[in-house]
Amino acid sequence: MTESDRTTAAIARSGVVAVLRARTADGFAAVADVLMSSGITAIEVTLTSQGAIDALAGLRRQLPPEAVVGAGTVLTAADAKAAVDAGAAFLVSPVLDLSLGSFGVPFYPGGLTPTEIFQAARSGAPMVKLFPAAAVGPRYIQDLHGPLPGLPIMPTGGIDIGDVAAWLSAGAAAVGLGGPLIGDAASGGDLSALADRARRAADAVAFARS
């Protein structure tokens, strides 16, 4: 198994990728600790958050080896290089820019249409980010897997915790959760409430796979 395969498998085991996005990344360390203790081991640090690169490097030092920490909202080669230099284990983009897949770590490009998703898969992407997922719904995964069987897809964008089991049961490899999971915790909000949401998300993964 390649390192890319191991990373993608670790994300699939988590079932949920916690998408950390805030005005600044100052609160990401505390949020990540709560997520890990609640059973969510895949974390995406979005580069639109001020201080994201430093936060990503800090999380790689802070979290245990089973944590998989990557960078999201990767839009340029400079973004990708900075994230990988900081220790990102994977890169995620909301768009289909295949040039961003040449930085030595798994790259999960974004796509919505069957053509975009096929192009991403044909390029060698080990998983494709379905974005924005709320525009379609879980049935879309089943429809895609008709002509594209077995393709790992990670729906992200507008997904609530209550939708996680439906997406996974429809065939998603993992689900990206942002605001509905993180809430205001990354901006000084209630970490106990975050822990409750994270446990519910982890329980939804376990339910879908039971």
N, CA and C atoms as a LAMMPS dump frame, in Angstrom:
ITEM: TIMESTEP
0
ITEM: NUMBER OF ATOMS
630
ITEM: BOX BOUNDS ff ff ff
-5.0000000000000000e+02 5.0000000000000000e+02
-5.0000000000000000e+02 5.0000000000000000e+02
-5.0000000000000000e+02 5.0000000000000000e+02
ITEM: ATOMS id mol type element x y z
1 1 1 N 0.854 -1.198 0
2 1 2 C 0 0 0
3 1 3 C 0.888 1.246 0
4 2 1 N 0.609 2.18 -0.89
5 2 2 C 1.385 3.413 -0.969
6 2 3 C 0.998 4.361 0.159
7 3 1 N 1.839 5.395 0.372
8 3 2 C 1.522 6.395 1.384
9 3 3 C 0.212 7.103 1.05
10 4 1 N -0.027 7.341 -0.24
11 4 2 C -1.289 7.947 -0.661
12 4 3 C -2.465 7.065 -0.29
13 5 1 N -2.314 5.768 -0.518
14 5 2 C -3.39 4.833 -0.168
15 5 3 C -3.62 4.812 1.337
16 6 1 N -2.535 4.84 2.111
17 6 2 C -2.678 4.803 3.57
18 6 3 C -3.391 6.053 4.08
19 7 1 N -3.054 7.198 3.509
20 7 2 C -3.71 8.44 3.933
21 7 3 C -5.191 8.413 3.606
22 8 1 N -5.509 8.006 2.394
23 8 2 C -6.912 7.957 1.982
24 8 3 C -7.681 6.947 2.822
25 9 1 N -7.063 5.821 3.132
26 9 2 C -7.719 4.816 3.974
27 9 3 C -7.948 5.349 5.385
28 10 1 N -7.002 6.122 5.904
29 10 2 C -7.161 6.689 7.237
30 10 3 C -8.314 7.689 7.274
31 11 1 N -8.461 8.469 6.209
32 11 2 C -9.586 9.395 6.128
33 11 3 C -10.897 8.629 6.077
34 12 1 N -10.92 7.559 5.3
35 12 2 C -12.134 6.744 5.214
36 12 3 C -12.467 6.126 6.567
37 13 1 N -11.451 5.708 7.318
38 13 2 C -11.718 5.134 8.642
39 13 3 C -12.351 6.168 9.563
40 14 1 N -11.871 7.403 9.505
41 14 2 C -12.471 8.453 10.325
42 14 3 C -13.93 8.661 9.935
43 15 1 N -14.201 8.598 8.62
44 15 2 C -15.577 8.768 8.14
45 15 3 C -15.992 10.211 8.02
46 16 1 N -15.438 11.066 8.855
47 16 2 C -15.704 12.497 8.836
48 16 3 C -14.382 13.232 8.746
49 17 1 N -14.306 14.194 7.852
50 17 2 C -13.183 15.128 7.804
51 17 3 C -13.685 16.444 8.384
52 18 1 N -13.115 16.84 9.505
53 18 2 C -13.504 18.099 10.14
54 18 3 C -12.834 19.254 9.411
55 19 1 N -13.63 20.148 8.862
56 19 2 C -13.121 21.268 8.078
57 19 3 C -13.036 22.496 8.984
58 20 1 N -11.796 22.891 9.3
59 20 2 C -11.586 24.023 10.195
60 20 3 C -11.46 25.3 9.382
61 21 1 N -12.418 26.187 9.569
62 21 2 C -12.415 27.477 8.868
63 21 3 C -12.875 28.557 9.842
64 22 1 N -12.087 29.596 9.969
65 22 2 C -12.443 30.716 10.838
66 22 3 C -11.676 31.936 10.339
67 23 1 N -11.967 33.089 10.914
68 23 2 C -11.251 34.304 10.502
69 23 3 C -9.76 34.137 10.755
70 24 1 N -9.417 33.608 11.924
71 24 2 C -8.031 33.276 12.222
72 24 3 C -7.969 31.828 12.71
73 25 1 N -6.771 31.246 12.629
74 25 2 C -6.584 29.853 13.035
75 25 3 C -6.171 29.729 14.496
76 26 1 N -6.308 30.784 15.263
77 26 2 C -5.822 30.778 16.645
78 26 3 C -6.468 29.682 17.495
79 27 1 N -7.723 29.362 17.215
80 27 2 C -8.424 28.384 18.04
81 27 3 C -8.364 26.962 17.529
82 28 1 N -7.616 26.721 16.468
83 28 2 C -7.641 25.393 15.839
84 28 3 C -7.021 24.31 16.72
85 29 1 N -6.011 24.653 17.51
86 29 2 C -5.359 23.643 18.348
87 29 3 C -6.33 23.062 19.363
88 30 1 N -7.083 23.931 20.034
89 30 2 C -8.045 23.459 21.029
90 30 3 C -9.156 22.651 20.374
91 31 1 N -9.614 23.098 19.211
92 31 2 C -10.662 22.372 18.48
93 31 3 C -10.182 20.983 18.081
94 32 1 N -8.948 20.9 17.601
95 32 2 C -8.415 19.609 17.157
96 32 3 C -8.321 18.616 18.297
97 33 1 N -7.94 19.076 19.484
98 33 2 C -7.882 18.178 20.642
99 33 3 C -9.255 17.59 20.943
100 34 1 N -10.279 18.421 20.892
101 34 2 C -11.637 17.949 21.162
102 34 3 C -12.077 16.94 20.105
103 35 1 N -11.797 17.248 18.849
104 35 2 C -12.187 16.346 17.772
105 35 3 C -11.534 14.983 17.937
106 36 1 N -10.244 14.962 18.222
107 36 2 C -9.532 13.698 18.377
108 36 3 C -10.097 12.883 19.535
109 37 1 N -10.362 13.533 20.641
110 37 2 C -10.88 12.813 21.805
111 37 3 C -12.294 12.297 21.574
112 38 1 N -12.979 12.858 20.569
113 38 2 C -14.348 12.44 20.258
114 38 3 C -14.415 11.425 19.13
115 39 1 N -13.265 11.043 18.58
116 39 2 C -13.24 9.993 17.57
117 39 3 C -13.127 10.458 16.137
118 40 1 N -12.922 11.757 15.911
119 40 2 C -12.742 12.27 14.554
120 40 3 C -11.249 12.54 14.361
121 41 1 N -10.627 11.761 13.488
122 41 2 C -9.166 11.775 13.38
123 41 3 C -8.655 12.393 12.088
124 42 1 N -9.531 12.876 11.225
125 42 2 C -9.134 13.528 9.971
126 42 3 C -9.523 14.997 10.043
127 43 1 N -8.549 15.876 9.829
128 43 2 C -8.756 17.309 10
129 43 3 C -8.209 18.049 8.789
130 44 1 N -9.022 18.96 8.278
131 44 2 C -8.638 19.792 7.134
132 44 3 C -8.556 21.243 7.587
133 45 1 N -7.379 21.821 7.483
134 45 2 C -7.165 23.223 7.834
135 45 3 C -7.326 24.055 6.568
136 46 1 N -8.327 24.907 6.52
137 46 2 C -8.564 25.682 5.303
138 46 3 C -7.609 26.869 5.232
139 47 1 N -7.046 27.075 4.071
140 47 2 C -6.025 28.1 3.91
141 47 3 C -6.588 29.516 3.855
142 48 1 N -7.908 29.645 3.855
143 48 2 C -8.508 30.982 3.917
144 48 3 C -8.497 31.544 5.339
145 49 1 N -8.127 30.727 6.315
146 49 2 C -8.048 31.178 7.706
147 49 3 C -6.682 31.818 7.952
148 50 1 N -6.669 33.002 8.5
149 50 2 C -5.404 33.688 8.768
150 50 3 C -4.547 32.854 9.708
151 51 1 N -3.292 32.632 9.335
152 51 2 C -2.403 31.823 10.162
153 51 3 C -2.545 30.33 9.945
154 52 1 N -3.204 29.939 8.84
155 52 2 C -3.495 28.524 8.619
156 52 3 C -2.232 27.673 8.496
157 53 1 N -1.221 28.165 7.801
158 53 2 C -0.013 27.368 7.593
159 53 3 C 0.695 27.097 8.916
160 54 1 N 0.834 28.106 9.747
161 54 2 C 1.449 27.905 11.062
162 54 3 C 0.614 26.964 11.914
163 55 1 N -0.706 27.092 11.836
164 55 2 C -1.58 26.212 12.61
165 55 3 C -1.456 24.771 12.147
166 56 1 N -1.355 24.575 10.842
167 56 2 C -1.21 23.227 10.301
168 56 3 C 0.076 22.585 10.822
169 57 1 N 1.163 23.336 10.764
170 57 2 C 2.428 22.803 11.274
171 57 3 C 2.328 22.482 12.761
172 58 1 N 1.647 23.328 13.508
173 58 2 C 1.478 23.082 14.932
174 58 3 C 0.659 21.844 15.22
175 59 1 N -0.392 21.627 14.442
176 59 2 C -1.231 20.443 14.645
177 59 3 C -0.46 19.167 14.355
178 60 1 N 0.402 19.192 13.356
179 60 2 C 1.201 18.003 13.057
180 60 3 C 2.101 17.637 14.233
181 61 1 N 2.6 18.643 14.949
182 61 2 C 3.429 18.385 16.134
183 61 3 C 2.587 17.99 17.338
184 62 1 N 1.407 18.554 17.438
185 62 2 C 0.575 18.413 18.628
186 62 3 C -0.18 17.095 18.69
187 63 1 N -0.689 16.647 17.558
188 63 2 C -1.624 15.527 17.554
189 63 3 C -0.907 14.188 17.47
190 64 1 N -1.555 13.115 17.923
191 64 2 C -0.938 11.783 17.885
192 64 3 C -0.794 11.275 16.458
193 65 1 N 0.012 10.22 16.267
194 65 2 C 0.305 9.744 14.912
195 65 3 C -0.926 9.323 14.109
196 66 1 N -1.973 8.887 14.791
197 66 2 C -3.152 8.438 14.044
198 66 3 C -3.944 9.59 13.432
199 67 1 N -3.653 10.811 13.828
200 67 2 C -4.328 11.966 13.238
201 67 3 C -3.84 12.178 11.805
202 68 1 N -4.777 12.534 10.929
203 68 2 C -4.445 12.845 9.54
204 68 3 C -4.818 14.306 9.316
205 69 1 N -3.818 15.149 9.129
206 69 2 C -4.042 16.592 9.039
207 69 3 C -3.619 17.07 7.653
208 70 1 N -4.535 17.725 6.964
209 70 2 C -4.247 18.233 5.63
210 70 3 C -4.695 19.664 5.464
211 71 1 N -4.549 20.156 4.259
212 71 2 C -4.905 21.537 3.94
213 71 3 C -6.077 21.567 2.972
214 72 1 N -6.997 22.491 3.206
215 72 2 C -8.145 22.649 2.323
216 72 3 C -8.171 24.03 1.694
217 73 1 N -9.075 24.195 0.731
218 73 2 C -9.173 25.413 -0.063
219 73 3 C -7.82 25.742 -0.697
220 74 1 N -7.19 24.71 -1.243
221 74 2 C -5.916 24.876 -1.94
222 74 3 C -6.238 25.296 -3.371
223 75 1 N -5.791 26.487 -3.753
224 75 2 C -6.174 27.057 -5.047
225 75 3 C -4.993 27.371 -5.962
226 76 1 N -3.786 27.415 -5.411
227 76 2 C -2.619 27.767 -6.214
228 76 3 C -1.457 26.833 -5.886
229 77 1 N -0.475 26.822 -6.781
230 77 2 C 0.724 26.038 -6.526
231 77 3 C 1.448 26.538 -5.283
232 78 1 N 1.423 27.839 -5.057
233 78 2 C 2.063 28.391 -3.856
234 78 3 C 1.362 27.893 -2.593
235 79 1 N 0.031 27.838 -2.629
236 79 2 C -0.728 27.277 -1.513
237 79 3 C -0.286 25.843 -1.24
238 80 1 N -0.245 25.049 -2.304
239 80 2 C 0.065 23.631 -2.169
240 80 3 C 1.465 23.43 -1.596
241 81 1 N 2.446 24.158 -2.115
242 81 2 C 3.82 23.993 -1.641
243 81 3 C 3.95 24.411 -0.18
244 82 1 N 3.333 25.53 0.184
245 82 2 C 3.414 25.988 1.569
246 82 3 C 2.79 24.98 2.52
247 83 1 N 1.663 24.41 2.121
248 83 2 C 0.977 23.438 2.971
249 83 3 C 1.8 22.165 3.137
250 84 1 N 2.354 21.671 2.05
251 84 2 C 3.165 20.454 2.128
252 84 3 C 4.424 20.712 2.946
253 85 1 N 5.049 21.863 2.758
254 85 2 C 6.23 22.21 3.547
255 85 3 C 5.905 22.274 5.039
256 86 1 N 4.661 22.631 5.364
257 86 2 C 4.233 22.704 6.767
258 86 3 C 3.831 21.352 7.332
259 87 1 N 3.798 20.325 6.476
260 87 2 C 3.492 18.982 6.956
261 87 3 C 2.133 18.441 6.58
262 88 1 N 1.428 19.095 5.659
263 88 2 C 0.108 18.597 5.254
264 88 3 C 0.219 17.178 4.708
265 89 1 N -0.637 16.295 5.199
266 89 2 C -0.651 14.904 4.734
267 89 3 C -1.492 14.747 3.48
268 90 1 N -2.34 15.73 3.182
269 90 2 C -3.166 15.711 1.976
270 90 3 C -3.565 17.136 1.634
271 91 1 N -3.995 17.33 0.397
272 91 2 C -4.458 18.625 -0.09
273 91 3 C -5.859 18.452 -0.662
274 92 1 N -6.717 19.42 -0.405
275 92 2 C -8.084 19.403 -0.923
276 92 3 C -8.369 20.733 -1.594
277 93 1 N -9.021 20.681 -2.745
278 93 2 C -9.415 21.903 -3.432
279 93 3 C -10.906 21.835 -3.755
280 94 1 N -11.587 22.974 -3.752
281 94 2 C -12.995 22.971 -4.16
282 94 3 C -13.169 22.918 -5.67
283 95 1 N -12.054 23.023 -6.407
284 95 2 C -12.129 23.087 -7.871
285 95 3 C -11.272 21.991 -8.501
286 96 1 N -11.477 21.811 -9.791
287 96 2 C -10.752 20.782 -10.542
288 96 3 C -9.559 21.433 -11.23
289 97 1 N -8.449 21.523 -10.503
290 97 2 C -7.195 22.02 -11.058
291 97 3 C -6.173 20.917 -10.859
292 98 1 N -5.975 20.106 -11.878
293 98 2 C -5.159 18.907 -11.746
294 98 3 C -3.683 19.227 -11.555
295 99 1 N -3.273 20.457 -11.852
296 99 2 C -1.87 20.821 -11.65
297 99 3 C -1.493 20.83 -10.177
298 100 1 N -2.476 20.864 -9.289
299 100 2 C -2.198 20.911 -7.861
300 100 3 C -1.906 19.528 -7.282
301 101 1 N -1.932 18.518 -8.131
302 101 2 C -1.711 17.149 -7.659
303 101 3 C -0.285 16.678 -7.8
304 102 1 N 0.666 17.59 -7.882
305 102 2 C 2.054 17.201 -8.14
306 102 3 C 2.989 17.619 -7.016
307 103 1 N 2.505 17.542 -5.781
308 103 2 C 3.31 18.008 -4.65
309 103 3 C 3.654 16.91 -3.654
310 104 1 N 3.482 15.653 -4.063
311 104 2 C 3.988 14.548 -3.269
312 104 3 C 3.08 14.017 -2.181
313 105 1 N 1.888 14.569 -2.05
314 105 2 C 0.902 14.052 -1.094
315 105 3 C -0.414 13.856 -1.841
316 106 1 N -1.33 13.063 -1.291
317 106 2 C -2.611 12.875 -1.968
318 106 3 C -3.337 14.2 -2.189
319 107 1 N -3.856 14.367 -3.386
320 107 2 C -4.606 15.562 -3.74
321 107 3 C -6.023 15.158 -4.091
322 108 1 N -6.995 15.766 -3.418
323 108 2 C -8.408 15.464 -3.636
324 108 3 C -9.064 16.685 -4.294
325 109 1 N -9.157 16.689 -5.61
326 109 2 C -9.742 17.838 -6.308
327 109 3 C -11.257 17.866 -6.152
328 110 1 N -11.812 19.038 -6.38
329 110 2 C -13.254 19.192 -6.288
330 110 3 C -13.928 19.027 -7.632
331 111 1 N -15.126 18.493 -7.591
332 111 2 C -15.929 18.347 -8.795
333 111 3 C -17.388 18.19 -8.419
334 112 1 N -18.263 18.501 -9.344
335 112 2 C -19.704 18.339 -9.101
336 112 3 C -20.352 17.506 -10.196
337 113 1 N -20.006 17.771 -11.436
338 113 2 C -20.638 17.055 -12.539
339 113 3 C -19.96 15.705 -12.767
340 114 1 N -20.652 14.764 -13.414
341 114 2 C -20.003 13.49 -13.741
342 114 3 C -18.735 13.668 -14.556
343 115 1 N -18.719 14.63 -15.475
344 115 2 C -17.522 14.852 -16.287
345 115 3 C -16.356 15.306 -15.425
346 116 1 N -16.58 16.253 -14.527
347 116 2 C -15.512 16.719 -13.648
348 116 3 C -14.993 15.593 -12.759
349 117 1 N -15.898 14.819 -12.215
350 117 2 C -15.505 13.739 -11.31
351 117 3 C -14.739 12.661 -12.073
352 118 1 N -15.174 12.363 -13.296
353 118 2 C -14.447 11.39 -14.12
354 118 3 C -13.056 11.897 -14.47
355 119 1 N -12.95 13.166 -14.829
356 119 2 C -11.64 13.735 -15.153
357 119 3 C -10.7 13.664 -13.958
358 120 1 N -11.231 13.946 -12.773
359 120 2 C -10.415 13.864 -11.56
360 120 3 C -9.936 12.443 -11.321
361 121 1 N -10.84 11.495 -11.457
362 121 2 C -10.476 10.096 -11.233
363 121 3 C -9.47 9.622 -12.276
364 122 1 N -9.663 10.002 -13.519
365 122 2 C -8.761 9.578 -14.591
366 122 3 C -7.366 10.161 -14.41
367 123 1 N -7.291 11.299 -13.74
368 123 2 C -5.982 11.918 -13.492
369 123 3 C -5.184 11.182 -12.428
370 124 1 N -5.855 10.272 -11.723
371 124 2 C -5.185 9.526 -10.668
372 124 3 C -5.523 9.985 -9.271
373 125 1 N -6.477 10.916 -9.116
374 125 2 C -6.863 11.364 -7.781
375 125 3 C -7.397 10.182 -6.976
376 126 1 N -6.864 9.941 -5.774
377 126 2 C -7.318 8.797 -4.987
378 126 3 C -8.705 8.981 -4.384
379 127 1 N -9.18 10.23 -4.352
380 127 2 C -10.53 10.523 -3.877
381 127 3 C -10.92 11.879 -4.456
382 128 1 N -12.206 12.066 -4.687
383 128 2 C -12.698 13.311 -5.271
384 128 3 C -13.64 13.986 -4.276
385 129 1 N -13.454 15.278 -4.099
386 129 2 C -14.343 16.068 -3.241
387 129 3 C -15.568 16.46 -4.051
388 130 1 N -16.728 15.99 -3.645
389 130 2 C -17.986 16.376 -4.278
390 130 3 C -18.442 17.679 -3.636
391 131 1 N -18.418 18.76 -4.431
392 131 2 C -18.703 20.074 -3.866
393 131 3 C -19.446 20.948 -4.859
394 132 1 N -20.504 21.658 -4.416
395 132 2 C -21.094 21.638 -3.074
396 132 3 C -22.118 20.509 -2.961
397 133 1 N -21.933 19.652 -1.986
398 133 2 C -22.743 18.44 -1.882
399 133 3 C -24.215 18.724 -1.64
400 134 1 N -24.501 19.82 -0.919
401 134 2 C -25.903 20.122 -0.612
402 134 3 C -26.711 20.433 -1.862
403 135 1 N -26.036 20.707 -2.972
404 135 2 C -26.749 21.002 -4.214
405 135 3 C -27.344 19.748 -4.846
406 136 1 N -26.903 18.58 -4.382
407 136 2 C -27.377 17.34 -5.012
408 136 3 C -28.056 16.413 -4.016
409 137 1 N -27.355 15.906 -3.02
410 137 2 C -27.947 14.983 -2.056
411 137 3 C -27.349 13.597 -2.172
412 138 1 N -27.564 12.743 -1.145
413 138 2 C -26.924 11.427 -1.09
414 138 3 C -27.208 10.529 -2.288
415 139 1 N -28.401 10.605 -2.851
416 139 2 C -28.73 9.747 -3.993
417 139 3 C -27.747 9.96 -5.152
418 140 1 N -27.176 11.134 -5.221
419 140 2 C -26.241 11.46 -6.302
420 140 3 C -25.025 10.532 -6.285
421 141 1 N -24.573 10.164 -5.088
422 141 2 C -23.44 9.23 -4.97
423 141 3 C -23.796 7.903 -5.629
424 142 1 N -24.978 7.396 -5.33
425 142 2 C -25.412 6.128 -5.931
426 142 3 C -25.479 6.237 -7.443
427 143 1 N -25.985 7.36 -7.937
428 143 2 C -26.088 7.544 -9.381
429 143 3 C -24.693 7.597 -10.024
430 144 1 N -23.749 8.274 -9.368
431 144 2 C -22.394 8.346 -9.897
432 144 3 C -21.714 6.988 -9.917
433 145 1 N -21.988 6.195 -8.887
434 145 2 C -21.33 4.895 -8.787
435 145 3 C -21.875 3.878 -9.779
436 146 1 N -22.947 4.213 -10.469
437 146 2 C -23.406 3.342 -11.547
438 146 3 C -22.351 3.24 -12.635
439 147 1 N -22.012 4.357 -13.296
440 147 2 C -20.982 4.315 -14.332
441 147 3 C -19.56 4.385 -13.795
442 148 1 N -19.395 4.825 -12.541
443 148 2 C -18.062 4.984 -11.951
444 148 3 C -17.98 4.175 -10.658
445 149 1 N -18.087 2.866 -10.74
446 149 2 C -18.161 2.046 -9.527
447 149 3 C -16.872 2.1 -8.715
448 150 1 N -17.06 2.19 -7.411
449 150 2 C -15.92 2.111 -6.513
450 150 3 C -15.101 3.377 -6.362
451 151 1 N -15.438 4.435 -7.063
452 151 2 C -14.66 5.668 -6.976
453 151 3 C -14.879 6.316 -5.604
454 152 1 N -13.806 6.527 -4.827
455 152 2 C -13.969 7.176 -3.521
456 152 3 C -14.372 8.646 -3.678
457 153 1 N -15.477 8.998 -3.063
458 153 2 C -16.023 10.355 -3.165
459 153 3 C -16.241 10.902 -1.758
460 154 1 N -15.84 12.151 -1.54
461 154 2 C -16 12.814 -0.256
462 154 3 C -16.917 14.023 -0.423
463 155 1 N -18.205 13.877 -0.161
464 155 2 C -19.113 15.027 -0.263
465 155 3 C -18.818 16.045 0.835
466 156 1 N -18.841 17.309 0.47
467 156 2 C -18.537 18.406 1.391
468 156 3 C -19.345 19.621 0.955
469 157 1 N -19.794 20.391 1.94
470 157 2 C -20.49 21.635 1.624
471 157 3 C -21.967 21.562 1.935
472 158 1 N -22.358 22.167 3.049
473 158 2 C -23.768 22.223 3.41
474 158 3 C -24.32 20.946 4.008
475 159 1 N -23.459 20.068 4.496
476 159 2 C -23.904 18.803 5.082
477 159 3 C -24.059 18.966 6.586
478 160 1 N -25.215 18.584 7.118
479 160 2 C -25.46 18.605 8.557
480 160 3 C -25.054 17.277 9.178
481 161 1 N -24.842 17.284 10.485
482 161 2 C -24.473 16.054 11.182
483 161 3 C -25.537 14.976 10.974
484 162 1 N -26.792 15.382 10.945
485 162 2 C -27.87 14.418 10.746
486 162 3 C -27.886 13.775 9.374
487 163 1 N -27.095 14.324 8.43
488 163 2 C -27.042 13.765 7.081
489 163 3 C -25.889 12.785 6.882
490 164 1 N -24.995 12.692 7.866
491 164 2 C -23.762 11.917 7.686
492 164 3 C -24.06 10.463 7.359
493 165 1 N -24.932 9.827 8.121
494 165 2 C -25.214 8.407 7.908
495 165 3 C -25.791 8.162 6.524
496 166 1 N -26.644 9.069 6.058
497 166 2 C -27.259 8.886 4.733
498 166 3 C -26.21 8.95 3.63
499 167 1 N -25.278 9.89 3.74
500 167 2 C -24.22 9.996 2.729
501 167 3 C -23.325 8.762 2.728
502 168 1 N -22.926 8.31 3.913
503 168 2 C -22.06 7.137 3.986
504 168 3 C -22.792 5.887 3.497
505 169 1 N -24.049 5.756 3.858
506 169 2 C -24.826 4.602 3.411
507 169 3 C -25.018 4.611 1.904
508 170 1 N -25.003 5.806 1.301
509 170 2 C -25.143 5.913 -0.149
510 170 3 C -23.84 5.595 -0.88
511 171 1 N -22.742 5.455 -0.123
512 171 2 C -21.483 5.058 -0.754
513 171 3 C -20.348 6.049 -0.647
514 172 1 N -20.537 7.159 0.087
515 172 2 C -19.442 8.107 0.264
516 172 3 C -18.31 7.457 1.049
517 173 1 N -17.075 7.783 0.683
518 173 2 C -15.919 7.259 1.414
519 173 3 C -15.769 7.954 2.761
520 174 1 N -16.071 9.225 2.789
521 174 2 C -16.033 10.046 3.995
522 174 3 C -16.846 11.294 3.695
523 175 1 N -17.136 12.055 4.737
524 175 2 C -17.955 13.258 4.595
525 175 3 C -17.193 14.439 5.202
526 176 1 N -17.116 15.545 4.489
527 176 2 C -16.512 16.754 5.029
528 176 3 C -17.548 17.571 5.781
529 177 1 N -17.252 17.898 7.026
530 177 2 C -18.167 18.69 7.858
531 177 3 C -17.469 19.956 8.326
532 178 1 N -18.065 21.087 8.022
533 178 2 C -17.51 22.355 8.449
534 178 3 C -18.334 22.99 9.542
535 179 1 N -19.052 24.06 9.193
536 179 2 C -19.806 24.824 10.173
537 179 3 C -20.747 24.019 11.057
538 180 1 N -21.538 23.081 10.507
539 180 2 C -22.447 22.331 11.363
540 180 3 C -21.746 21.52 12.454
541 181 1 N -20.483 21.16 12.226
542 181 2 C -19.705 20.446 13.24
543 181 3 C -18.928 21.417 14.124
544 182 1 N -18.189 22.323 13.522
545 182 2 C -17.284 23.181 14.283
546 182 3 C -18.024 24.308 14.995
547 183 1 N -19.099 24.812 14.373
548 183 2 C -19.835 25.91 14.979
549 183 3 C -18.929 27.1 15.217
550 184 1 N -19.03 27.687 16.421
551 184 2 C -18.193 28.848 16.75
552 184 3 C -17.001 28.449 17.617
553 185 1 N -16.733 27.141 17.708
554 185 2 C -15.685 26.674 18.623
555 185 3 C -14.302 27.19 18.237
556 186 1 N -14.061 27.372 16.946
557 186 2 C -12.75 27.854 16.498
558 186 3 C -12.584 29.348 16.716
559 187 1 N -13.649 30.018 17.14
560 187 2 C -13.59 31.467 17.376
561 187 3 C -13.896 31.797 18.833
562 188 1 N -13.557 30.863 19.721
563 188 2 C -13.764 31.093 21.142
564 188 3 C -15.066 30.564 21.683
565 189 1 N -15.792 29.784 20.9
566 189 2 C -17.071 29.241 21.338
567 189 3 C -16.925 28.062 22.29
568 190 1 N -18.056 27.449 22.592
569 190 2 C -18.155 26.405 23.612
570 190 3 C -17.535 25.094 23.122
571 191 1 N -16.436 24.668 23.742
572 191 2 C -15.788 23.426 23.347
573 191 3 C -16.571 22.209 23.81
574 192 1 N -17.339 22.343 24.884
575 192 2 C -18.181 21.223 25.325
576 192 3 C -19.27 20.932 24.305
577 193 1 N -19.834 21.993 23.731
578 193 2 C -20.835 21.803 22.685
579 193 3 C -20.203 21.177 21.452
580 194 1 N -18.971 21.579 21.138
581 194 2 C -18.263 20.953 20.031
582 194 3 C -18.072 19.465 20.282
583 195 1 N -17.68 19.106 21.493
584 195 2 C -17.48 17.69 21.821
585 195 3 C -18.761 16.9 21.616
586 196 1 N -19.884 17.482 21.989
587 196 2 C -21.164 16.8 21.792
588 196 3 C -21.457 16.608 20.311
589 197 1 N -21.234 17.64 19.506
590 197 2 C -21.474 17.517 18.069
591 197 3 C -20.525 16.489 17.445
592 198 1 N -19.275 16.507 17.877
593 198 2 C -18.301 15.567 17.323
594 198 3 C -18.665 14.137 17.665
595 199 1 N -19.118 13.912 18.884
596 199 2 C -19.536 12.549 19.257
597 199 3 C -20.736 12.106 18.438
598 200 1 N -21.661 13.021 18.187
599 200 2 C -22.818 12.662 17.356
600 200 3 C -22.391 12.317 15.933
601 201 1 N -21.416 13.054 15.423
602 201 2 C -20.92 12.762 14.081
603 201 3 C -20.226 11.402 14.051
604 202 1 N -19.396 11.126 15.057
605 202 2 C -18.721 9.826 15.119
606 202 3 C -19.724 8.693 15.286
607 203 1 N -20.753 8.925 16.067
608 203 2 C -21.807 7.908 16.226
609 203 3 C -22.522 7.648 14.907
610 204 1 N -22.735 8.712 14.117
611 204 2 C -23.395 8.55 12.819
612 204 3 C -22.549 7.694 11.892
613 205 1 N -21.228 7.863 11.941
614 205 2 C -20.34 7.029 11.139
615 205 3 C -20.478 5.565 11.568
616 206 1 N -20.434 5.335 12.864
617 206 2 C -20.536 3.963 13.379
618 206 3 C -21.874 3.338 12.998
619 207 1 N -22.945 4.131 13.072
620 207 2 C -24.276 3.614 12.715
621 207 3 C -24.329 3.223 11.244
622 208 1 N -23.791 4.079 10.383
623 208 2 C -23.854 3.815 8.943
624 208 3 C -23.067 2.571 8.581
625 209 1 N -22.043 2.269 9.356
626 209 2 C -21.165 1.14 9.027
627 209 3 C -21.458 -0.116 9.822
628 210 1 N -22.476 -0.042 10.681
629 210 2 C -22.819 -1.223 11.491
630 210 3 C -23.601 -2.238 10.697
